[in-house]
Amino acid sequence: MLVEVKSSIQGHYEACPNWQRKADTAMVSIQFRPCPHDPSIYSHKNKDVVVRQVDDFYAALKTEEDSVSFLDKLKQHMNIDREGDLATDYNGFEVHQFKKYIGLNVGKFIMKLCATLGWEERPHSKNLFMLIMLCVCI
């Protein structure tokens, strides 16, 4: 008997490319477009932004209603659930959410990276940290 598996098996060499296609198809079907320079960043014509890394989605949406609507639409294409409330970190970024903007800070991540590589005593590591602290991504 031959059995066709309808989903990717975790750890299989085709699992990541299959997931990428599934996630991309789902996002495009709900009117989000991948950025040309980074296909894991999606934008919507209403200026909503979603960042995806493998199976983690981080959505910057205007209201709670937008969040519920986005998740409901995405659930029509994927088996997913919402996890927790407002995010405070995402893949090494510290996330600071305010009414007017969302700030991302990678200072702690860079300092941890410098410490791991033994660079914390190098003069340029402090300059790099200060430069990153001055930058805010919106």
Helices and strands as residue ranges (DSSP letters): H 15-29, E 33-35, E 38-43, E 49-53, E 56-60, H 64-75, E 89-90, E 93-97, E 102-105, H 107-116, H 123-134
